[in-house]
Amino acid sequence: MHSRVLGNILRIGRCCKLYRKQALRDTDLQPAQHLLISHICRRPGLAQEELIAELYLDKTTVAHQLMKLEEQGYIRREAAAEDGRCRRIYPTEKAVEIYPRVHGVFEEFTAGILAGLSEEEQQELERLTEILRRNALALVEPERGEKP
């Protein structure tokens, strides 16, 4: 039972990545950049360290992808007023223009995987996955983890 739950969750994540890659193949964005663009457009001015912490991504991978996004003209980074060593990330007009499409692909995938589930089942799934998320967080960062 346990291996199937985790295996299914991991497969769903990989399918989401493949779906985004196919749906956005005509853009110059890589699948790893879709999530970053989406998050940065929703939270302009986020510090790089905050982005890493919120998305639970590898620091080196994020730094590399942000550098590519900046080179491609999707983001700009500015020194924070409160601490010049901290870099805040902002979407450019190019990112703002593509954001609805990127967000729409996430929404389409979500609607597709929830197809056939009743509203009550969707709410229960959300409740259960929230417990899984908190438990996973408690395992990797006990000081930040929340108990269900």
N, C-alpha and C positions, 0 to 999 in steps of 0.2 A: 504493500500500500504506500509506504513512504516514498519509495523510489519512483513510483508512478506519479505522485503529486508533484514532486520536484521536476521530474522529467517532462511532464506536461507543461508546467510553467515555463521551463526553459525552451521547449519547442514553440510555445506560443510567442515568446520573445523573439526567437529566430524567425518565425513566420512573419512577425510584424516588421522586422528589419528587411526581409525579402520583399514584402508587399510595398514598403516605402521605396525600396531601391527600384522596383519595377514601375511604380506609379510616378516617380520623379526622375526617371532615367534621362529625360530630355533636359534636365538642369545640370549645372556644374557642381551640384552638391553631392557629397558622399553620404551614405547612410549614417555614419557616425556624426555628421554635421546636422542632420535633421532635428534631433533632440536639442542640440545646442541652440540652433536658430529659434526654435519654438520657445525655449525657456528664456532666452535673451530678449526676444520680442515681448514676452509677457512681463519680464522683470528688468527693464532697462536700468542700467547703472549698477547692476549687481557686480560685486567683486569676484575675481576669478576664484578665490578660495571658497567663497560662498557657493558659487556654481558647482564646484567640485563636491562640496559637502552635501548640497541638496540633491545632486544626481547620483552620488555614490560612484563616481567614475575615477579612473586612474589619473593622477595629477599630470603625469607626462603626456598621456594621450590627450587630455583636455588642452594642455598648453600647445601641443602640436596642431590639433584641429582648430584652435582659436587663431593660431598664426596663419593657417591656410585661409580661414574665413576672412581674416583681415586683408591678406593678399588678394583675395577674390572680391573685396569690396563690400562684404556683408556686415562687418562690424568695425567699430573703432574702439580703441582703448585709451583711456585718459587717466592720468594720475589723480588719485582721490585728494580732495581739498584737505581732509583731516590727516592724511598720511601719504606723502608723496611716493612711498614704496608700494602702496596698494594701487592696483590698476582696476578701474571700473570699466565695464564693458557695455557698449551701447550699440543698438542696431543702426545700420545706415538705411537710407531710403530703399536700397536694393533688398535688404532683409525684410523691411516692412512690406514691400510689395509682394514678396514670395511667401511671407508668413501665412496668409489665409490658405494658400494652396497646401503648404506643409501641414498646417493644422487640420485641414480638411482630410488629408490622407490618414492621419491618426484617427480622426472621427469615423471615416469610412471603415477602417479596419476594426475599430471597436464595435461599431454597429454590426459588422459582419460576424464577428465571433460571438456576439450576444444574441444573434438571430435565433429564434426558437425558444428563448427563455422568457418566461413571464416577468412582469414588473417585480413581483415578489421574489422570484428567483434571482433576478439581477441585483436586487437590494441585498439579498442574503449572500450572494457571491461577493459583493463589495464589502460587506461586513467581515466575511471570512478572510478575504485577501488582505484586509486592513490588519487583522490579527496576525497573519503570516508576516506582513511587512514589519510590524512592531517586534515580533519575535526574532526576525532576522536582524533587525537593527540592534536588539539587545545582545545578540551573539557576537556581532562585529564591533560594536561600540557600547559596552555595558553602561558607561556613564551617561550616554544619550538615550539609551533604550527605554522604552516604556513597557510596563507590564499590562497585559490585556485586562 
